[in-house]
Amino acid sequence: MRVQTFFQTNRQRVQPHTPGVRVMLLTDHVESRTGRLLADYGSVVDTAEDIEDAVSAILDDPFGYDLFVMDCDGFGGIAGAEQAISTLIAGDAKMRVMLVSREFDVPAYPLGRRTAVCLPEDVSDTSFRIGFDHVLRDRAAIAMN
């Protein structure tokens, strides 16, 4: 059996991210590569070093974060990510998620809107950028006059 997937690109042009994406980064390294890359893209990055602190900040934030990024390895790997995500879902948080871990062999850019982009810890800067743009592909651009 052969399966092919076709995308129609003439209906809506895919836009690259816009500066000012609000990101909650959960990491055990204050000067993490993940945080540096996110900041280099013009994101506003809030960093937490504890799962409970990150989840509480997301759930209590009156404006809402655009993206939750987790360096999983310092928090129990994929199992820790599942814990954080299930807590966010239980709190009715609706947001995009990007996970970075040495447990991932290759980058995964799923098409579902409620699925996480998963990146290996040693992913190239280019693949990280692809994941970032992919996870934000349906984010509405906000223009302020």
Secondary structure, 3 states (H helix, E strand, C coil): CCCCCCCCCCCCCCCCCCCCCEEEEECCCCCCHHHHHHHHCCCEEEEECCHHHHHHHHHHCCCCCCEEEEEHHHHCHHHHHHHHHHHHHHCCCCCEEEEEECCCCCCECCCCCCCCEEEECCCCHHHHHHHHHHHCCCCCCCCCC
